[in-house]
Amino acid sequence: MSRLRAALALGLAVSAGCIVDMGTSRTPTVPEERIPVPDKYKADQAPELVACTVDVPGCQCAPSLDPNLYYCAKDGHWFRYSLNRWYLAFAWDGNWFPTTKADLPKSLVSITPKPEEVKKSREERLKELDKKLEEIDQEKSREDKLKENERKLEELDRQQQQPPQGGN
C-alpha cells in the first residue's frame, strides 16, 4: 500500500507540474528588429511622371508627390528614398517595403546618399532648427515689447484726455 501511495503522490506531483517544468523556455528570444515604414501617399490621382533632374536612366520622377519618388518602368516598381533608406512599392499609392541595394536599379544606387552625407545633412538641419527657434524666441520678445509700447501709448492717451488740474 505504501508503494501505491508513493506512486500516486509522484503521479499527482508530476501532473501538477511540481517536478517537471514543461511550460517555460530558458532560452532568451531576441525581439525582431522593426524597420520604420513611410506612410502611403494619398492623392486623387496618380502623380505626373517627369524626367528626373539628376541622371537616373530608366526611371522617371514624381516631384508633385515627393522629390525622392521614382518609377522605374523596366521593373514596374516605385522606389522611394525616405527615413535614410530605400523602399519599394508595387503601386504609387501602395504599401512601402524596405529594400536593399541589391534590389535597386543601378541608377538609383548611384544617387543614394552616403552615410556621412546623411549625417552631415542631419547636423545641418539641426542647426537650422536651432536658428529658427532663436528667431521665434526673438519674435516673442518683440511681441512683448510691442505690447508694452501699446500700453504706454494708451496711458499717454488717457493722460492727454484728462483735463489739466490747476489749483487757482
GROMACS elastic network, one bead per residue, 0.5 to 0.9 nm:
[ bonds ]
;  ai    aj funct       b0    kb
    1     5     6  0.62609   500
    1     6     6  0.86264   500
    2     5     6  0.50013   500
    2     6     6  0.61147   500
    2     7     6  0.85229   500
    3     6     6  0.50439   500
    3     7     6  0.60524   500
    3     8     6  0.83913   500
    4     7     6  0.51510   500
    4     8     6  0.60070   500
    4     9     6  0.85215   500
    5     9     6  0.59837   500
    5    10     6  0.84467   500
    6     9     6  0.50541   500
    6    10     6  0.60372   500
    6    11     6  0.84668   500
    7    10     6  0.50305   500
    7    11     6  0.60169   500
    7    12     6  0.85694   500
    8    11     6  0.50208   500
    8    12     6  0.61702   500
    8    13     6  0.85862   500
    9    12     6  0.51441   500
    9    13     6  0.61205   500
    9    14     6  0.86161   500
   10    13     6  0.50861   500
   10    14     6  0.61322   500
   10    15     6  0.85506   500
   10    19     6  0.88670   500
   11    14     6  0.52263   500
   11    15     6  0.61064   500
   11    16     6  0.85081   500
   12    15     6  0.51579   500
   12    16     6  0.60044   500
   12    17     6  0.86403   500
   12    18     6  0.88499   500
   13    16     6  0.51585   500
   13    17     6  0.63463   500
   13    18     6  0.54017   500
   13    19     6  0.63236   500
   13    20     6  0.85739   500
   14    17     6  0.52676   500
   14    18     6  0.60358   500
   14    19     6  0.54756   500
   14    20     6  0.60557   500
   15    18     6  0.77562   500
   15    19     6  0.85555   500
   15    20     6  0.83064   500
   16    19     6  0.80634   500
   16    20     6  0.86079   500
   17    20     6  0.53028   500
   17    21     6  0.59756   500
   17    22     6  0.76860   500
   17    23     6  0.88866   500
   18    21     6  0.72043   500
   21    24     6  0.67699   500
   22    25     6  0.81116   500
   25    28     6  0.76722   500
   30    33     6  0.87292   500
   31    34     6  0.88460   500
   35    98     6  0.75556   500
   36    83     6  0.77453   500
   36    98     6  0.85187   500
   37    82     6  0.86012   500
   37    83     6  0.80552   500
   37    87     6  0.80436   500
   37    95     6  0.86486   500
   37    96     6  0.64452   500
   37    97     6  0.69931   500
   37    98     6  0.72162   500
   38    41     6  0.89876   500
   38    82     6  0.70646   500
   38    83     6  0.75820   500
   38    87     6  0.84480   500
   38    95     6  0.84753   500
   38    96     6  0.66492   500
   38    97     6  0.88340   500
   39    42     6  0.89527   500
   39    95     6  0.75795   500
   39    96     6  0.75356   500
   40    92     6  0.82150   500
   40    93     6  0.55740   500
   40    94     6  0.59683   500
   40    95     6  0.58954   500
   40    96     6  0.71024   500
   41    65     6  0.76756   500
   41    92     6  0.71797   500
   41    93     6  0.50101   500
   41    94     6  0.75554   500
   41    95     6  0.89185   500
   42    45     6  0.86995   500
   42    93     6  0.65435   500
   43    46     6  0.71787   500
   43    47     6  0.82171   500
   43    65     6  0.85958   500
   43    93     6  0.79926   500
   45    48     6  0.89747   500
   46    49     6  0.88642   500
   46    92     6  0.69411   500
   46    93     6  0.78901   500
   47    62     6  0.58883   500
   47    63     6  0.81047   500
   47    64     6  0.63686   500
   47    65     6  0.65937   500
   47    92     6  0.79836   500
   48    61     6  0.82801   500
   48    62     6  0.59216   500
   48    63     6  0.80719   500
   48    64     6  0.70608   500
   48    65     6  0.88754   500
   49    52     6  0.88689   500
   49    60     6  0.58219   500
   49    61     6  0.54848   500
   49    63     6  0.79021   500
   49    64     6  0.86651   500
   49    70     6  0.84722   500
   49    71     6  0.78171   500
   50    53     6  0.89688   500
   50    60     6  0.56225   500
   50    61     6  0.53621   500
   50    62     6  0.63627   500
   50    63     6  0.78925   500
   51    54     6  0.86349   500
   51    55     6  0.89206   500
   51    56     6  0.86706   500
   51    59     6  0.78945   500
   51    60     6  0.52210   500
   51    61     6  0.60599   500
   51    62     6  0.87152   500
   52    55     6  0.65859   500
   52    56     6  0.65991   500
   52    57     6  0.88724   500
   52    59     6  0.76658   500
   52    60     6  0.57055   500
   52    61     6  0.51806   500
   52    62     6  0.83906   500
   52    63     6  0.86965   500
   52    70     6  0.84798   500
   53    56     6  0.84139   500
   53    61     6  0.83645   500
   54   111     6  0.81857   500
   55   107     6  0.76674   500
   55   111     6  0.85061   500
   56    59     6  0.57371   500
   56    60     6  0.75181   500
   56    61     6  0.89765   500
   56   106     6  0.87143   500
   56   107     6  0.50099   500
   56   108     6  0.65224   500
   56   110     6  0.83828   500
   56   111     6  0.79325   500
   57    60     6  0.81955   500
   57    72     6  0.87744   500
   57   106     6  0.87972   500
   57   107     6  0.59763   500
   57   108     6  0.87210   500
   58    71     6  0.85390   500
   58    72     6  0.58092   500
   58    73     6  0.66321   500
   58    74     6  0.68194   500
   58   105     6  0.85117   500
   58   107     6  0.77123   500
   59    70     6  0.61869   500
   59    71     6  0.53750   500
   59    73     6  0.64674   500
   59    74     6  0.82076   500
   59   105     6  0.88164   500
   59   107     6  0.80315   500
   59   108     6  0.84982   500
   60    69     6  0.85309   500
   60    70     6  0.55328   500
   60    71     6  0.52557   500
   60    72     6  0.64451   500
   60    73     6  0.81612   500
   61    64     6  0.88366   500
   61    66     6  0.85556   500
   61    67     6  0.73805   500
   61    68     6  0.75906   500
   61    69     6  0.58557   500
   61    71     6  0.63193   500
   61    72     6  0.88948   500
   62    65     6  0.59824   500
   62    66     6  0.63514   500
   62    67     6  0.67723   500
   62    68     6  0.78781   500
   62    69     6  0.55972   500
   62    70     6  0.62101   500
   62    71     6  0.76660   500
   63    68     6  0.73115   500
   63    69     6  0.68835   500
   63    70     6  0.87085   500
   64    67     6  0.74536   500
   65    68     6  0.87347   500
   65    69     6  0.74111   500
   66    69     6  0.53714   500
   66    70     6  0.88754   500
   66    80     6  0.84151   500
   67    70     6  0.84738   500
   68    79     6  0.81400   500
   68    80     6  0.55943   500
   68    81     6  0.54163   500
   68    82     6  0.74284   500
   69    78     6  0.72169   500
   69    79     6  0.59148   500
   69    81     6  0.68849   500
   69    92     6  0.88008   500
   70    77     6  0.85043   500
   70    78     6  0.56913   500
   70    79     6  0.51147   500
   70    80     6  0.62496   500
   70    81     6  0.87928   500
   70   108     6  0.87304   500
   71    75     6  0.87193   500
   71    76     6  0.72013   500
   71    77     6  0.60286   500
   71    79     6  0.62693   500
   71    80     6  0.88252   500
   71    92     6  0.82943   500
   72    75     6  0.58358   500
   72    76     6  0.57733   500
   72    77     6  0.57522   500
   72    78     6  0.63644   500
   72    79     6  0.76638   500
   72   105     6  0.79668   500
   73    77     6  0.69354   500
   73    78     6  0.86924   500
   74    77     6  0.80828   500
   75    78     6  0.85988   500
   75   105     6  0.83910   500
   76    90     6  0.73132   500
   76    91     6  0.87515   500
   77    88     6  0.67224   500
   77    89     6  0.59849   500
   77    90     6  0.51648   500
   77    91     6  0.70470   500
   77    92     6  0.85102   500
   78    87     6  0.82758   500
   78    88     6  0.56921   500
   78    89     6  0.50596   500
   78    90     6  0.61169   500
   78    91     6  0.64801   500
   78    92     6  0.62026   500
   78    96     6  0.89973   500
   79    86     6  0.68253   500
   79    87     6  0.56419   500
   79    89     6  0.63993   500
   79    90     6  0.89198   500
   79    92     6  0.88080   500
   79    96     6  0.86018   500
   79   104     6  0.81921   500
   79   108     6  0.86030   500
   80    85     6  0.83077   500
   80    86     6  0.56746   500
   80    87     6  0.51798   500
   80    88     6  0.64882   500
   80    89     6  0.82015   500
   80    96     6  0.83087   500
   81    84     6  0.67612   500
   81    85     6  0.56159   500
   81    87     6  0.63156   500
   81   112     6  0.81094   500
   82    85     6  0.56502   500
   82    86     6  0.63857   500
   82    87     6  0.73853   500
   83    86     6  0.81579   500
   84   113     6  0.84073   500
   84   115     6  0.85561   500
   84   118     6  0.73176   500
   85    98     6  0.75217   500
   85    99     6  0.79976   500
   85   100     6  0.84297   500
   85   112     6  0.84829   500
   86    97     6  0.85534   500
   86    98     6  0.62505   500
   86    99     6  0.58642   500
   86   100     6  0.70772   500
   86   101     6  0.79670   500
   86   104     6  0.82480   500
   86   112     6  0.84124   500
   87    96     6  0.57247   500
   87    97     6  0.51916   500
   87    99     6  0.53016   500
   87   100     6  0.82754   500
   88    95     6  0.83192   500
   88    96     6  0.55127   500
   88    97     6  0.51814   500
   88    98     6  0.63785   500
   88    99     6  0.62156   500
   88   103     6  0.89797   500
   88   104     6  0.86157   500
   89    92     6  0.67386   500
   89    93     6  0.81173   500
   89    94     6  0.59666   500
   89    95     6  0.59373   500
   89    97     6  0.63335   500
   90    93     6  0.85342   500
   90    94     6  0.64150   500
   90    95     6  0.77596   500
   90    96     6  0.82461   500
   91    95     6  0.78228   500
   92    95     6  0.85625   500
   93    96     6  0.88675   500
   99   102     6  0.80994   500
   99   103     6  0.64009   500
   99   104     6  0.75220   500
  100   103     6  0.55045   500
  100   104     6  0.67413   500
  101   104     6  0.50725   500
  101   105     6  0.80743   500
  101   106     6  0.84163   500
  101   108     6  0.86461   500
  101   109     6  0.63124   500
  102   105     6  0.81057   500
  102   106     6  0.87569   500
  102   109     6  0.87413   500
  104   107     6  0.80830   500
  104   108     6  0.63423   500
  104   109     6  0.63474   500
  105   108     6  0.54891   500
  105   109     6  0.65154   500
  105   110     6  0.89375   500
  106   110     6  0.62736   500
  106   111     6  0.89755   500
  107   110     6  0.52730   500
  107   111     6  0.68585   500
  108   111     6  0.52814   500
  108   112     6  0.63549   500
  109   112     6  0.52623   500
  109   113     6  0.88348   500
  110   113     6  0.84263   500
  111   114     6  0.89558   500
  113   116     6  0.82054   500
  113   117     6  0.61314   500
  113   118     6  0.64186   500
  114   117     6  0.52398   500
  114   118     6  0.63996   500
  114   119     6  0.87695   500
  115   118     6  0.50573   500
  115   119     6  0.61672   500
  115   120     6  0.85500   500
  116   119     6  0.50241   500
  116   120     6  0.60525   500
  116   121     6  0.85374   500
  117   121     6  0.60293   500
  117   122     6  0.84221   500
  118   121     6  0.51386   500
  118   122     6  0.60571   500
  118   123     6  0.86305   500
  119   122     6  0.50429   500
  119   123     6  0.62665   500
  119   124     6  0.86557   500
  120   123     6  0.51042   500
  120   124     6  0.61772   500
  120   125     6  0.86010   500
  121   125     6  0.60760   500
  121   126     6  0.85660   500
  122   125     6  0.50758   500
  122   126     6  0.62611   500
  122   127     6  0.87268   500
  123   126     6  0.50596   500
  123   127     6  0.63070   500
  123   128     6  0.86906   500
  124   127     6  0.50754   500
  124   128     6  0.62235   500
  124   129     6  0.86348   500
  125   129     6  0.61308   500
  125   130     6  0.85879   500
  126   129     6  0.50379   500
  126   130     6  0.61881   500
  126   131     6  0.86884   500
  127   130     6  0.50303   500
  127   131     6  0.63016   500
  127   132     6  0.87011   500
  128   131     6  0.50924   500
  128   132     6  0.62585   500
  128   133     6  0.86754   500
  129   132     6  0.50095   500
  129   133     6  0.61792   500
  129   134     6  0.86464   500
  130   133     6  0.50925   500
  130   134     6  0.62713   500
  130   135     6  0.86875   500
  131   134     6  0.50847   500
  131   135     6  0.62351   500
  131   136     6  0.86536   500
  132   135     6  0.50116   500
  132   136     6  0.61763   500
  132   137     6  0.86199   500
  133   136     6  0.50145   500
  133   137     6  0.61949   500
  133   138     6  0.86044   500
  134   137     6  0.50422   500
  134   138     6  0.61899   500
  134   139     6  0.86034   500
  135   139     6  0.61007   500
  135   140     6  0.86164   500
  136   140     6  0.62464   500
  136   141     6  0.87296   500
  137   140     6  0.51236   500
  137   141     6  0.64197   500
  137   142     6  0.86890   500
  138   141     6  0.50954   500
  138   142     6  0.61537   500
  138   143     6  0.85952   500
  139   143     6  0.61031   500
  139   144     6  0.85851   500
  140   144     6  0.62415   500
  140   145     6  0.86556   500
  141   145     6  0.62223   500
  141   146     6  0.86219   500
  142   145     6  0.50145   500
  142   146     6  0.61413   500
  142   147     6  0.86133   500
  143   146     6  0.50103   500
  143   147     6  0.61830   500
  143   148     6  0.85869   500
  144   147     6  0.51378   500
  144   148     6  0.62073   500
  144   149     6  0.86654   500
  145   148     6  0.50298   500
  145   149     6  0.61551   500
  145   150     6  0.85851   500
  146   149     6  0.50666   500
  146   150     6  0.61283   500
  146   151     6  0.86324   500
  147   150     6  0.50366   500
  147   151     6  0.62497   500
  147   152     6  0.87033   500
  148   151     6  0.51272   500
  148   152     6  0.63254   500
  148   153     6  0.87339   500
  149   152     6  0.50387   500
  149   153     6  0.61916   500
  149   154     6  0.86225   500
  150   153     6  0.50620   500
  150   154     6  0.61664   500
  150   155     6  0.85984   500
  151   154     6  0.51125   500
  151   155     6  0.62035   500
  151   156     6  0.86754   500
  152   155     6  0.50422   500
  152   156     6  0.62080   500
  152   157     6  0.86229   500
  153   156     6  0.50306   500
  153   157     6  0.61253   500
  153   158     6  0.86252   500
  154   157     6  0.50087   500
  154   158     6  0.62261   500
  154   159     6  0.86412   500
  155   158     6  0.51183   500
  155   159     6  0.62368   500
  155   160     6  0.87024   500
  156   159     6  0.50403   500
  156   160     6  0.61931   500
  156   161     6  0.86401   500
  157   160     6  0.51491   500
  157   161     6  0.61941   500
  157   162     6  0.88300   500
  158   161     6  0.51504   500
  158   162     6  0.64416   500
  159   162     6  0.54162   500
  159   163     6  0.83797   500
  160   163     6  0.75370   500
  160   164     6  0.84842   500
  161   164     6  0.89947   500
  162   165     6  0.86084   500
